[in-house]
Amino acid sequence: MTVILSFLSVYLWAISMIGNYYLNPERSWRIAAGLLIVNFMVSVILVKFTTSPLRPFIKALSMVKLTNPFSEIQAKSKA
């Protein structure tokens, strides 16, 4: 999930910068709001294509059991 949100935020940022620079020279908030909606749709599509090859890696990451490497040290210090 974190990988997907990271890609989404990078695409949202990049497209909004480029879109506002070229398509909103007057710096109108109405145009910016319209661009944001289009930006989100384009970004979601780009994230889908970008993360499709990473799907096995993301599944493997989600199946890894997260453990605390310091749990043995903490258990010994409490005893």
HELIX and SHEET records of a PDB file:
HELIX    1   1 THR A    2  LEU A   23  1                                  22    
HELIX    2   2 TRP A   29  THR A   51  1                                  23    
HELIX    3   3 ARG A   55  MET A   63  1                                   9    
HELIX    4   4 SER A   71  LYS A   78  1                                   8    
END                                                                             
